[in-house]
Amino acid sequence: MARPMKNRIEFTYKLSILLKQMADEGERVILDYVKRSPEEQRRLFEKGLSKCDGINIPSRHQGGMAADIYFETEDHKGLDDPQLGWEFWHEEWEELGGKEMIPWDKGHFE
């Protein structure tokens, strides 16, 4: 496993590598939620969509060091699991220095 990422520039570079790998493998990848304000993080927390409240427990999204990645269905009308599987892509991410998959939030990459 690579060393952990130190800053947003390195995170962006490594995320770009991962997204290109996904696209090259034929995944219909969608990048979402990279940077969040404390207010947006709080809204997600209040809806039960995050365990980070944005104030007492900040999210890595607030610092631009996390991204949510989703995959479109073949007809482009919904979301689906990645063709190669969540575990595969998280293992690729870990090799780049990313953190391991959160089982309840598989689309989260940090």
URQUI-V684049 format. One record per residue. N is the residue number from 0. RES is the residue in one small letter. SS is DSSP state (hx for helix, st for strand, lp for the rest). PHI is phi in degrees with one decimal (none if undefined). Layout:
BEGIN
N/RES/SS/PHI  N/RES/SS/PHI
END
This chain:
BEGIN
0/m/lp/none  1/a/lp/-74.5  2/r/lp/-67.8  3/p/lp/-61.6  4/m/lp/-74.7  5/k/lp/-97.7  6/n/lp/-152.2  7/r/hx/-65.5  8/i/hx/-63.8  9/e/hx/-65.6  10/f/hx/-58.4  11/t/hx/-61.8  12/y/hx/-61.4  13/k/hx/-66.9  14/l/hx/-64.0  15/s/hx/-61.9  16/i/hx/-61.1  17/l/hx/-61.7  18/l/hx/-61.0  19/k/hx/-65.4  20/q/hx/-59.9  21/m/hx/-60.6  22/a/hx/-62.6  23/d/hx/-62.8  24/e/lp/-87.0  25/g/lp/88.4  26/e/lp/-71.6  27/r/lp/-95.0  28/v/st/-85.7  29/i/st/-127.7  30/l/st/-93.6  31/d/st/-143.1  32/y/lp/41.5  33/v/lp/-96.5  34/k/lp/-119.0  35/r/lp/-127.2  36/s/lp/-78.4  37/p/hx/-57.8  38/e/hx/-66.6  39/e/hx/-65.0  40/q/hx/-61.4  41/r/hx/-61.9  42/r/hx/-60.7  43/l/hx/-64.7  44/f/hx/-62.0  45/e/hx/-65.4  46/k/lp/-83.9  47/g/lp/79.7  48/l/lp/-96.2  49/s/lp/-150.1  50/k/lp/-93.8  51/c/lp/-103.3  52/d/lp/-85.4  53/g/lp/86.8  54/i/lp/-122.6  55/n/lp/-74.7  56/i/lp/-124.2  57/p/lp/-72.6  58/s/lp/-94.2  59/r/hx/-64.3  60/h/hx/-62.8  61/q/hx/-63.5  62/g/hx/-96.8  63/g/lp/72.0  64/m/lp/-114.6  65/a/lp/-150.8  66/a/st/-143.6  67/d/st/-102.7  68/i/st/-123.4  69/y/st/-127.1  70/f/st/-133.2  71/e/st/-79.7  72/t/lp/-69.4  73/e/lp/-59.4  74/d/lp/-84.7  75/h/lp/64.3  76/k/lp/-107.9  77/g/lp/-164.6  78/l/st/-110.3  79/d/st/-144.8  80/d/lp/-73.0  81/p/lp/-64.1  82/q/lp/-59.1  83/l/lp/-89.4  84/g/lp/94.6  85/w/hx/-61.6  86/e/hx/-60.9  87/f/hx/-57.9  88/w/hx/-71.2  89/h/hx/-71.7  90/e/hx/-64.7  91/e/hx/-61.2  92/w/hx/-64.2  93/e/hx/-61.9  94/e/hx/-64.2  95/l/lp/-85.6  96/g/lp/110.5  97/g/lp/-79.1  98/k/lp/-82.9  99/e/lp/-69.8  100/m/lp/-65.6  101/i/st/-92.5  102/p/lp/-54.2  103/w/lp/-86.5  104/d/st/-142.1  105/k/lp/-62.9  106/g/lp/-80.6  107/h/st/-88.7  108/f/st/-124.7  109/e/lp/-138.9
END
